[in-house]
Amino acid sequence: MEKEQKVDLQRFTTLINPQLLSNIKLVSYFTNNKLYEVINDSLKLYIEDFEIKYNTNIDTIINLQNNFSKEIEKENTK
């Protein structure tokens, strides 16, 4: 049996179309998943679709930004 890596979850609040929320809740009920799991899976699919459509990788962009920030910080401490 595979052990799942525990991920720290972060709470956030947003606005959503009420009909869309009802649909997501219904999917959650039918699939016997928690609401946050259904939303997480949906967002992952959306990001994957975005990356394919725009031929990019979000993680690479984030890493580039983080590395750039670290380099700037190093330069400023010299």
C-alpha positions in Angstrom: 0.0 0.0 0.0 1.3 3.4 -1.0 1.7 6.0 1.7 0.4 9.4 0.8 2.6 12.4 1.6 0.9 14.7 4.0 0.5 18.1 2.6 -0.2 21.2 4.7 -3.4 22.8 3.5 -3.9 26.5 3.4 -7.3 28.1 4.0 -8.5 30.8 1.6 -11.8 32.5 0.9 -13.2 33.3 -2.4 -16.4 34.2 -4.2 -18.1 31.6 -6.4 -21.2 31.4 -8.6 -23.9 29.7 -6.4 -24.8 27.3 -9.2 -21.2 26.3 -9.7 -20.9 25.7 -6.0 -24.0 23.5 -6.0 -22.5 21.5 -8.9 -19.2 21.0 -7.1 -21.0 19.9 -3.9 -23.0 17.4 -5.9 -19.9 16.0 -7.6 -18.4 15.7 -4.1 -21.4 13.8 -2.8 -21.6 11.4 -5.8 -17.8 10.7 -5.7 -17.8 10.4 -1.9 -14.9 12.9 -1.8 -14.5 15.9 0.5 -15.4 19.2 -1.1 -11.9 20.5 -0.8 -10.6 17.4 -2.6 -12.9 17.9 -5.5 -12.0 21.6 -5.7 -8.2 20.7 -5.5 -8.6 18.2 -8.3 -10.5 20.6 -10.4 -7.9 23.3 -10.0 -5.1 20.8 -10.8 -6.9 19.9 -14.1 -7.4 23.6 -14.9 -3.7 24.3 -14.4 -2.7 21.2 -16.5 -5.0 22.4 -19.3 -3.5 25.9 -19.0 0.0 24.6 -19.3 -0.8 22.5 -22.3 -2.8 25.3 -24.0 0.0 27.9 -23.5 2.9 25.5 -23.7 4.3 26.5 -20.3 5.0 25.1 -16.9 3.8 27.1 -13.9 6.3 25.5 -11.5 9.2 26.5 -13.7 7.9 30.1 -13.7 7.6 30.1 -9.9 11.0 28.6 -9.5 12.5 31.2 -11.9 10.9 34.0 -9.9 12.2 32.5 -6.6 15.7 32.0 -7.9 15.7 35.6 -9.3 14.6 37.0 -5.9 17.3 35.0 -4.1 20.0 36.4 -6.5 18.8 39.9 -6.0 18.9 39.4 -2.3 22.5 38.1 -2.5 23.5 41.1 -4.6 22.0 43.5 -2.1 23.8 42.0 0.8 27.2 42.4 -0.8 
